[in-house]
Amino acid sequence: MTKAITDSNNSVQKVAIVGASGYAGAELVGLLSKHSHAEISHLVVSENSDSEGKLFSELHGRFQGVCDLALEAFSQDWFDKCAANLDVVFFATPHDFSADWAQAFLDAGVKVFDLSGGFRLKDASDYPKYYGFEHADTNALAKAIYGLAEWEADNIANTNLVAVPGCYPTASLLCLKPITTNNLHVENSLVVVNGISGVSGAGRNASLATNFNEVSLKPYNILQHRHQPEISQESNVSVIFNPHLAPYKRGLLSTVTLQLKIGVTSAQVDQAFQDAYANTPLVRIVKKWPEIGNVAYTPFADVHWQYDEEKHVVVVSCAIDNVLKGASSQAMQCFNLSLGLPSEYSLINS
């Protein structure tokens, strides 16, 4: 059993981050360092990482004096020594690592927040095609809750294993779900999702293909991107997903186009979004098309839509920071919900 939280106003959770050296891991360190209910106990890297033994602040200089913990290498021995003393682990790891190790942490009484894709897809048969491995634990996969905080708050609060959504799916689903959950769309019609992300979405490890000086605006992995089945699964519609890489650091924009049923009015579309996001402080309904510059380095998602009643077509855009709302700050929302706190706790006005 996961260790019970008896008093969310006073409990302090002992936390480990596995994969702490990357962009998402670093942002988690910054967020957890400010969180009154979290104590970072361990920062962990892969077993053969050349970062082992270095101070976290050596890799990410902006955290000097904020978090100067040494980076530890993950191993079975590390797990045996440390897991029993933890309350929470965040995985910012390769997808197959989380699939291999999540259940071991759960068995040790540790709640798991997985920022990888190891538990996002419900169908185990999708993993070889989209992630390149056979899923190691279909029992854990069946128990995992998808961590889109604005839509799954109750389920997140009552699970021990949260699959934190991908960055493109987060922005895309915030656009899609007000429409699809209200059945305003034409069933089996073409749903197109176009996404643009900065180079930080590719991770910290160097690659010529994602080198800032080499990148121009370009589509990639068309009709085969691993986020396509995730978006389809969670929106309950089959989507065509067109990702693009752009030469800037932070931020992501998704724009979706749907055909709506004859008779659906602009007022119905507006009401669907108001009902979904009127009481969600981190999703902001904005009056013009969203801009990445307004959300970069923040936990916010900005959403805007336009509906053509004559053509029965709605276009919705959402802008987020791909490393924060698309990864680390959304993981923190899920962590907050698990403690019985508002999902935005410690993320705004802190």
N, C-alpha and C positions, 0 to 999 in steps of 0.2 A: 504493500500500500504506500502511496505517496504521503509524505509527512503532512499532517493536517495543519492548516493555518487557523489558529483559534481566535486571533484578534488582529484583523487587518490594519488596525490603527497603530499597533505597536510591533508587529512581527517584522523581523529583518531576515531576509532570505540569503543564505549562503549560495553564491553563484559561481559557476565556472563558464568560461567561454572557450569552446574548442574551435580553433580557426581564428584566433585573436589577431593574427598579424595582417589579415586582409582588410579591405575597405569596410565591409559590413561589420567585421569584428571590431575594428577600431571605433566605428561609430557607436557600437554597443557599449564599449568601454566608457566612452564619453557620457552616454545617457545613463548608464548604471552608476557612474561615479557621482551623479547628481541626485540619485534616487534615494529617498529616505528609508525605503524598505528593502534595500539591496546592499549586500556586502560582497565585493569581488574577492573570492578566495583563490582562484586559479585562472591564469591565462595560459592556454595550451595551444601548441602547434603540432604539426605532424611529426612522426617519429624520426624522420630523416631530415627535418628542416634545418637549414643553416642559421635560422633565427633562434634556435634553442640556446638558453642561457643569457641572451641579450635582454636588456630592459625594454619593456614595451615602449617607453618614451624615447629609446634610441631609434626605433623604427618610425615612430610617429611623434615628431618633436613637439607638436602643439600640446601634447599631454605631459610634458615635463613638469614635475611638481603636482600633477593631477593624479597620474597613475604610473608609478615607477616599479611595478612588479616585474619580476623576471619571467620570461617565457619558458614554460615547461614542455617537454616532449611527451606526447601521448604514447602510452603503451599499456599492455595488460597489467604490468606492475603498477603503473600510475593509477589505473582504474581501481585496482585492488586496494591501494593505499588511501585513495582520496574520495571515491564515489560515496561511501557511506556517510561522509561528513557534509554532503551537499544537499541543498534543497532543490536547486534548479540548475539545469545545464542548457546553454544555447549552443547549437551547432551552426557554425558558419563554415561548413566543410564541403568537400566533394559529396555528391549525391549518394554514392554507394557506401561511404563511411557512415552516414546517418542511418541508412537502411540496415547496416551490419550491427550498429552499436546502440540504437535507441532502446531496444528491449532490455538490454543489460542495465542501462541506467534506470529504466522503469522498475525493474526487479529490485534494484537497490534503494527504491523509494525516492527517486529523483524525477522531478517533473521536467519534461523535454520540450523545448521550443526549437524547431528545426527550420533554419533559414534556407536549407538546400531544397532540391526537388525530390528528396527521398521518400516523401509521404504525400505529395500533392495529388498524384493521380490515383484514383481508386481501383482501377483495373490493373492488376499486376502484369498482365500481358502487354501493356503499353511500355513498360520500362525498357525492355531490350531495344525496341524501335526508337524511342525518343531519348533515352538516357544511356543506352549501351550496356546495361547489366540486367541480370535476372534478380528480381527483388528477393532479398534474403529472408524477409519476415512478413508473410502475408497476414498473419494474425495481428501483428502490430499495425499493419497497413489498414486493416479493417476497422481498427479502433481510432485511428488518427482523425482529428477534427481540422477542417480547413480554417485557417486563421484570418479570414477577411473580417477585420474587427467590427466594422459598421454593420455587418450582416449576420455574424455568427456569435454575437456576444454571449448569449446564454450557453451555447454549446462549448465555447472556449472556456467559460468559467467552470465548467463541470467535466473537464477532461485532464488527463495527464500527458497527452501527446498532441502538440499543435504543429500542423504543417503550415508554416508562414508562407503566404502566397509569393509568387514571383513578381518582379517589378512590372513587366508588361501586363500580366493578368490583373494586378491591383488596379491600375488605371483603367484598363478595358472593362473590368467588371463593375467598377463604380459608374461607368457610363451605361452598361447594358442592363444591369439588374433591375433598376426601377421600371424599365420597359418590360423585360421578360417575365418578372415575377407578377406583374399585373396583366400579363397576356394581351398586351396591346399590339404585339407584332404579328405579322402574317406567318403562320407556321410553315416551316420548310422553305421559306424564302431565303434569298441570298443575304447573308450578313457579313459585311466587310469591316475588318479592323485594321487600321493602319497605325503603326507605332514608330516613334523615333526616339532613340536613346543616345546619350553621350557615352564616351569611351569608358567611363568608370564602370559601366554595366558589364564589361568583359572581365572585371577583376583586376587584381594588383599584379599578377604575374605578367612579365613582359611578353609581347607578341608583336611581330611586325604588322600583322593584319589589323591590330587595334592601336598601334603606335600613333600618338596624336599627330605627328608630322606626316604620317602616311595616309591618314583617313580623309576621305571626302565623303559627302553625303551619298550613301548607297544602300540599296536593299540587300538583304542577305537571308539565306535559309528560307526562301519563299516556298510555301506549301509543305514545309517539313520542319518548321521550328517547334521545339519541345513545349513552348507555351501555348500552342494552338489547342491541343487536347485539354489543357487546364482551363483555358477560357471557355471552351465549349462545354466542358463538364459542369462548371460552376454557374454558367448562365443558362444552361439547359437549351441551348441552341447550337447548331453546327455553324462554326465561323470560318471564314477565310482570313488568315492572319498574315499581314505583310510587315515584317519588322525592317527598320532602317537604322543604320549607324551614322552618326553625325560628328563632326569635329569640334566637340566641346566636352567639358568634363562632366558636369552634373546635370541631371534632369531628364525627364521623359514625358512625352506627349502621346496619348492615344486618341484617335478619332474613329468613331464607329458610325456606320450607316445602316439603317434598318428600314424595311418597308412595314408600315403599320396598317392595321385593318381599316377597311372603309368605314367611315363614321367616327373614327377616333378624332377627337378635337384637340386643339392646342391647350385648352383648359385641362383636359385629362392628362396630357403629357406633363404640363407644369405641376399638376397636383401629385403625380407619381413621384417626381423628384423632390417636391416639398415634403411629402410624407416620409420619404426615405432619409432625407438629410437635414431636416429642420432642427433636429436635436443632436446632431453629430458635429462637435466643434472642430474636428480636424478635416471635415469635408465642407468646403466653402462653395456655395452656389454663387457664381459671379455673373455680372451683367454683360460681359463681353467675352470673346474667345480667350481661353486661358493662355498664359505665357509662362514659359519655363522660368524666366527671371523672377517671377513672383513667388515661386515655390522652392527654388533651389536652396539647399541648406536649411530647409524647414520640414516639419512633419505634416504639412498641409497638402490636401488635394483640392484643386480648383476645377469646378465642373460648369460647363455651359452647353446649351443645346439650342437648336433651331428646328422648327417643324414646318414643313410645307404641306398644308392640308389638301391642296389641290392634287399634289403628286403622292400624298400619303407617305412621305419620306421624312424621317428624323435623322439629324446628324448631331452627335454628342461628342464633345471633347473633354479630356481630363488631363491636367498637368500635375506631375508629382516630382519629387526628388527621388531618383531611382535607388539611391543607397539608404535613404531614410524611410519615407512612406513606402517605398518599394522593397524594403528589407528591414533595417534595424529599428526604426521608430514604430513600425507596425508590429514587430516582435515585442517591443515594449508595451504597446497597447494590449497585446495578448497577455503579457505578464501582469499588467495592471488588472485586467479582467479576472485573472486567476486568483488575485488577492482580494477581490471584491471592491476594487477601486474603480473610479471613472477611467475609461480607456485613455483619456488625454492627460492623466495625472503625471506630473513632472515633465511633460513635453511642451507645455505652453505656460507662460506666466511663471517660469521657474528661475 
